[in-house]
């Protein structure tokens, strides 16, 4: 493999076609390659037997299909599996598979760490090192498929959610490229409703996502007012709740999406009172919104505690009474630190957004 090798994982079909025409081949070679990579899970060009030998040799010489090394694997008592993957230079990311009856969800990372600095999240506490490229994102999917195989009683991957390490919309281009591969009929063949991108509230990127991808959108809300959300989710100081919700309702209209999923982590004595629930209901009543209430998952050094089951249930009942579809998410994988907000990986912090910073001033957003 030469130093000029390009990793072809994660390239959308059109860009793969351009790669092949650039080396003097017909565009249909892209379709052949995608079927081998994503339908059959073959990453060795020499095993792609319906491609001419000379082209296989050229692919082996000038391109790469690298999957990351697994540095640790853990399986929860509930069947959740977490892989820690080598991200180079001493860094590591984490990918999680969550099995349910008739459904298998893969939670992928989009960055090594996260710069959003949400106060209740283990990933944010690690800081930020770099963006993953589309190849590194899709490699998580192929690796999980390979590792899971076809075990008895375990569903295949039916859904992919960008809810692992990182703020997906701060790595916009790579995430959109990966979404294109995930939903391509020649690749992973997932419905756009089965691919979910989560965001802490990057409003300009939400609007761009409506133009370029149209996948399902989840928003980490976590507070019903700007004063509290500024504390919990600092990017709110740049894009306050009213601006964020306007972008959400426009996203529904632009993409013909049924609803926006809002994530709300339940923090004891912080955002979980009936008064908080009533203010939240006023924001979302008569809107295309679904609310996921997430019991807080603790991590070392956190100052927060999980809300009581009684507080969570009362909160849910208030929202439900306002005709807002509300679900209390069942905690999965918390015994292996694989639950929501617990992924940490291994991150050498290089940057974190200072409170009040302007998003366009952060060089890694593109």
Residue, then its C-alpha position, 0 to 999 in steps of 0.5 A: x500500500x503506497x503513501x498516497x493510498x486513499x481510504x475508500x470507506x465512507x465515500x458516497x456513490x457519486x464520489x466513488x464514481x469520480x474516483x474510478x473515472x479518475x483512474x480510467x475505469x467506468x463509473x459502474x465499478x463504484x456499484x460493484x465496490x459498494x456491494x462488496x464492502x457493505x452488502x458482503x462485508x469484504x474489505x480485501x480487494x483481492x477477494x472481490x471476484x467479479x472485478x477484473x484482476x488488474x483492477x483488484x491489484x490496482x485497488x490493493x496498491x492505491x487504496x485502503x479499506x482500513x478498520x480500526x483495531x479493537x482495544x477493548x470489548x465489554x458486554x453488558x448483562x442486558x446484551x449491550x456491547x461496547x467496543x473501544x477502538x484505536x483512533x491513532x496517536x494514543x486516542x480511542x473512541x467508543x461504539x455501542x450496539x444495543x439489542x432489542x426484540x426485532x431491532x438492533x441499534x448501533x450508536x456511532x461516534x463522530x469525533x474523538x471527544x467533544x468540545x460542546x462541554x455539556x456539564x452532565x456528559x462524560x464525553x464532554x468532560x474528556x475534551x476534544x481532540x479531532x473529527x473523525x472522517x467518513x471512513x472512520x465513521x463507516x468503519x465502526x458500522x462494518x466492524x460491528x457487523x463483523x464482530x456481531x456476525x449472526x449470533x442466535x437471538x441477536x438482531x442485526x443492525x437495523x438502526x444507526x444513531x449518531x449519539x456516541x462521542x462527539x457533536x455530529x453536526x460539528x463534523x458536518x461534512x463527514x457525517x453527511x457523507x456517512x449518512x449517504x452511504x448508510x441510506x444508499x440502496x447499494x450500501x447499507x440500505x437503511x431508511x432515512x428514518x432509521x438513521x438519526x443524527x443528534x445535536x446539542x443545538x447547532x442551528x445553522x447545521x440543522x438547516x444545512x442538514x435539511x438541505x443535504x441529508x433529511x435523516x431523522x433528527x434528535x435534539x439534546x434539549x435538557x432544559x425548558x428555559x435559556x437560563x438553565x440550558x445555558x448552564x447545562x448546554x453551553x452552546x445555548x448561549x450562541x443559539x437559544x431555545x427559541x432559535x433552535x426550536x424554529x429550526x426544528x419545526x422548519x426541519x420537519x416541514x423541509x424534510x417531511x419528517x413526522x417529528x423531532x425527537x427531543x432528549x431530556x436527561x433527568x437530573x435530580x433537583x436541577x431540571x426535573x420538577x413539575x414546574x420544569x415539566x409545565x414549562x417544557x409542555x408549553x414549549x412543545x404542545x401542539x408541535x411535532x415533538x416526541x420527548x425521550x426522558x433519560x435517567x441520568x447515567x453517572x460517571x466519575x467526577x460528576x456533581x449530578x445525581x439521577x432523578x428518582x423514578x417517582x420524579x421521572x414518572x410525574x414529569x412524564x405524566x405532565x407532558x403526556x397530559x399536554x398530548x406530547x408523546x413522552x417515553x422514559x428511556x430504559x437505561x441500557x449498558x450502564x454496568x459497562x459505562x455504555x449508557x447515554x452520556x457515559x462514553x469517554x474513550x481516550x482523549x487528549x484534549x486539544x480544544x473546548x469551546x469557552x462559554x459564550x464563544x461564537x461557533x464560527x470562531x471554532x476552526x474544527x466546525x466545517 
